[in-house]
Amino acid sequence: MTAVLQLDDLRVPVEIGGSSRKARLTIEADGSLRLRAAEDVATEELQQFLASRREWVYRKLAEKEALQHEPITKELVDGEGFLYLGRNHRLKIDDMDGAVRLERGRLVLPRHLVATGEASLIAWYQRCGEAWLRPRSGAWAERLRVAAGPIEVADLGHKWGSATAGRRVRIHWATLQLSPSLVDYVLAHELAHLSEPHHGPAFWQLLARVMPDYEERKQELARRGGRLWFGGTS
Ligand SMILES: [Zn+2]
């Protein structure tokens, strides 16, 4: 039996021990993985078990990542940085009327909106995000051969996206801070759920067909996801 298995880029040392046939996968405090299994369990079986835990592993790693960093809060002052589609935009408090907007690379927050600044900025992510996502959703849906309903940007708590019965796909507004390639991953992932609701092999095959490098994007999402702004000002 191999002493070290591999889950994507992650090394998984296998500890032989115990009499339980059920393998046990743990994530150590430093984020490393460890698999415990009885001696007579075949490597293929362990590899399959590992693959079945993929989602769980990435979710746990993302949570760990988020915990290691203080939640990011923003100050609503001139010069504060806000990410949009992977680019950093400095905030500019402006005396002019109107709505939150991007202007010559600066994110403009009209002074009369500062009191409700957080909500105004989130509403801006939603508005711009929806406009940006709409044509892309159509394009990815076509490639995936799914009929997509309306796309909506909302606060989804700890989820990047969701796809529901009414073919409605929703994307967390915080996702829009990521680079287009990672937003595309979240979008294509949710659209693929319209055809394959569960994370079984058919789901990943479908995604791989339209996005051969989805695995790398997924890992990058796990790495970066915890360092985004999810609301909160100081
Ligand atoms: Zn999913």
Boltz pocket constraint, residues with backbone or C-beta under 6 A from the ligand:
constraints:
  - pocket:
      binder: B
      contacts: [[A, 189], [A, 193], [A, 197], [A, 199]]
      max_distance: 6.0
